[in-house]
């Protein structure tokens, strides 16, 4: 019996709850990311305003050079975030079976 097998025989019971917690947290992050991406794609102006408010908190002023281009870019990046989140959720849910 290898050292790893001996370790798992003694402490293996502790790994299942920890792995379940990790998977739950990853699913939660993927779900929140999906919602944030959908919001950014649907309402890019509000997403930019949120970012500006967060930066104001740290005493930074952030203004886009070209507002129309910034809205388009935010919309596309929101859609990309939705796609990545869907892939992550699919992989996390598929691994549960």
For each residue, the residues with C-beta under 8 A, 3 or more apart:
1: 5 6 9
2: 5 6
3: 6 7
4: 7 8
5: 1 2 8 9
6: 1 2 3 9 10
7: 3 4 10 11 12
8: 4 5 11 12 15
9: 1 5 6 12
10: 6 7
11: 7 8 14 15
12: 7 8 9 15 16
13: 16
14: 11 17 18
15: 8 11 12 18 19
16: 12 13 19 20
17: 14 20 21
18: 14 15 21 22
19: 15 16 22 23
20: 16 17 23 24
21: 17 18 24 25
22: 18 19 25 26
23: 19 20 26 27 92 95 96
24: 20 21 27 28
25: 21 22 28 29
26: 22 23 29 30 88 92
27: 23 24 30 31 89 92 93
28: 24 25 31 32
29: 25 26 32 33
30: 26 27 33 34 85 88 89 92
31: 27 28 34 35 85 89
32: 28 29 35 36
33: 29 30 36 37 81 84 85 88
34: 30 31 37 38 81 82 85 86 89
35: 31 32 38 39
36: 32 33 39 40 78 81
37: 33 34 40 41 78 79 80 81 82 84 85
38: 34 35 41 42 78 82
39: 35 36 42 43 46 47 78
40: 36 37 43 44 47 74 75 77 78 81
41: 37 38 44 75 76 78 79 81 82
42: 38 39 78
43: 39 40 46 47
44: 40 41 47 48 70 71 72 74 75 78
45: 48 49 71
46: 39 43 49 50
47: 39 40 43 44 50 51 74 78
48: 44 45 51 52 64 70 71 74
49: 45 46 52 53
50: 46 47 53 54
51: 47 48 54 55 62
52: 48 49 55 56 61 62 63
53: 49 50 56 57
54: 50 51 57 58
55: 51 52 58 60 61 62
56: 52 53 59 60 61
57: 53 54
58: 54 55
59: 56
60: 55 56
61: 52 55 56
62: 51 52 55
63: 52
64: 48 67 69 70
65: 69 70
66: 69 70
67: 64 70 71
68: 71 72
69: 64 65 66 72 73
70: 44 48 64 65 66 67 73 74
71: 44 45 48 67 68 74 75
72: 44 68 69 75 76
73: 69 70 76 77
74: 40 44 47 48 70 71 77 78
75: 40 41 44 71 72 78 79
76: 41 72 73 79 80
77: 40 73 74 80 81
78: 36 37 38 39 40 41 42 44 47 74 75 81 82
79: 37 41 75 76 82 83
80: 37 76 77 83 84
81: 33 34 36 37 40 41 77 78 84 85
82: 34 37 38 41 78 79 85 86
83: 79 80 86 87
84: 33 37 80 81 87 88
85: 30 31 33 34 37 81 82 88 89
86: 34 82 83 89 90
87: 83 84 90 91
88: 26 30 33 84 85 91 92
89: 27 30 31 34 85 86 92 93
90: 86 87 93 94
91: 87 88 94 95
92: 23 26 27 30 88 89 95 96
93: 27 89 90 96
94: 90 91 97
95: 23 91 92
96: 23 92 93
97: 94
